[in-house]
Amino acid sequence: MSTLTLTQEWDKTFPKSELVDHCKVTFHNRYGIELAADMYVPKEIPGQAGNDAAVTPGRDRASLPAIAVSGPFGAVKEQSSGLYAQHMAERGFVTLAFDPSFTGESGGEPRRMASPDINTEDFLAAVDFLSNCELVDPERIGIIGICGFGGMAVNAAALDPRIKATVASTMYDMSKVNVEGYFASEDTPAQRMEKRKALAAQRTKDFASGTYERAGGVVDPLPDDAPWFVKDYHAYYKTPRGYHKRSGNSNDGWNVIGCQSFLNQPLLAWAGEIENPVLLIHGEKAHSRYFSEYAYSLLRGGNKELMIIPGATHVDLYDDVAGVIPYDKMESFFKENLK
């Protein structure tokens, strides 16, 4: 029995589709953390017609391809990941948008922590759940990671060959940005040591106080000299467009020490051994574009593709405001590779 308290009313940042059925589900990862998810199921099975095509969670029917979705980093399933999941369900996939450990409605204490290991495991746990779902063909499961969970998704694909196809959208490599800073602006041993010292001092302080100091979410109000990509984040997380009360980015952010482990645990170390297809999607004008280009350089063989969206920024791929999320491309990619 679930120990989580789940909101039952529709509290997403996007409207509910009439083409899919929706329900809340829970599952656990291998660390015993219980995860909360929104499950989206197409009401009609593509290629079939009539009453036999109706799909309601919990009823017997033909197995369908499935996709687990998570991200962005610091967001919740009621934001971008749910939007992606609902759109892909409209296109014939069973989809699962989940809150990572320590985040949103999922379990894990203390709150607002991150881990390259545990958050990668969250994707694998979603695959466990889908592999045992009566609606799903366990041989036809893919994943989508958005922003920081794009890096987690690629890492999961390198670890778990059950993942037959992977999409990373507007990807961040959380290891790379923590180790090097943006555009390698902090990429010296001395600068890394200063980060280590600051985090070590914060740990001592947190232990003494019995609490974890928060780093703050997206800055609000915006200073006049805020970088343009910070203004983009503000336009999403701090306005009705994307604000959600459970999102760290919309509110008080991660714990200060929340990302410490990324400093010496490289996410993409084994990306070159991924055998199943990977599609990287990024905006042409995104400040983060170089993360996808770096990941693309690590992938080997003919199983990789990098799709650059002309004129798009990082946050443009969070929702449909700019109308640039390539749902058609993702649909064809997954249908080709989840046969």
GICOR-V304041 format. One record per backbone hydrogen bond with DSSP energy under -1.0 kcal/mol. NH is the residue of the N-H (numbers start at 1). CO is the residue of the C=O. Records with the same first field share a line. If there is no record, write none. Layout:
NH: CO  CO
This chain:
13: 78
21: 41
23: 39
25: 37
27: 35
29: 33
32: 29
35: 27
37: 25
38: 97
39: 23
40: 95
41: 21
43: 19
48: 45
53: 50
54: 51
59: 56
64: 135
66: 140
67: 94
68: 142
69: 96
70: 144
75: 72
79: 76
83: 79
84: 80
85: 81
86: 82
87: 83
88: 84
89: 85
90: 86
92: 89
93: 88
94: 65
95: 40
96: 67
97: 38
98: 69
99: 36
102: 107
103: 100
106: 103
107: 34
112: 102
114: 258
119: 115
121: 117
122: 118
124: 120
125: 121
126: 122
127: 123
128: 124
129: 125
130: 126
131: 127
133: 130
136: 133
137: 64
140: 137
142: 66
143: 165
144: 68
145: 167
146: 70
147: 169
149: 146
150: 147
152: 148
153: 149
154: 150
155: 151
156: 152
157: 153
158: 154
159: 155
160: 156
163: 160
164: 141  162
166: 277
167: 143
168: 279
169: 145
170: 281
172: 147
177: 173
178: 174
179: 175
180: 176
181: 177
184: 181
185: 182
186: 180
188: 186
192: 188
193: 189
194: 190
195: 191
196: 192
197: 193
198: 194
199: 195
200: 196
201: 197
202: 198
203: 199
204: 200
205: 201
206: 202
207: 203
208: 204
209: 205
210: 206
215: 254
216: 252
217: 251
218: 249
226: 223
231: 227
232: 228
233: 229
234: 230
235: 231
236: 232
237: 233
238: 234
242: 236  239
243: 239
247: 244
249: 74
253: 248
255: 112
256: 213
258: 255
260: 257
262: 259
263: 260
264: 261
271: 268
273: 270
274: 271
278: 303
279: 166
280: 305
281: 168
282: 307
284: 309
285: 312
286: 283
289: 286
291: 288
293: 289
294: 290
295: 291
296: 292
297: 293
298: 294
299: 295
305: 278
307: 280
309: 282
312: 309
317: 314
318: 315
327: 325
330: 326
331: 327
332: 328
333: 329
334: 330
335: 331
336: 332
337: 333
338: 334
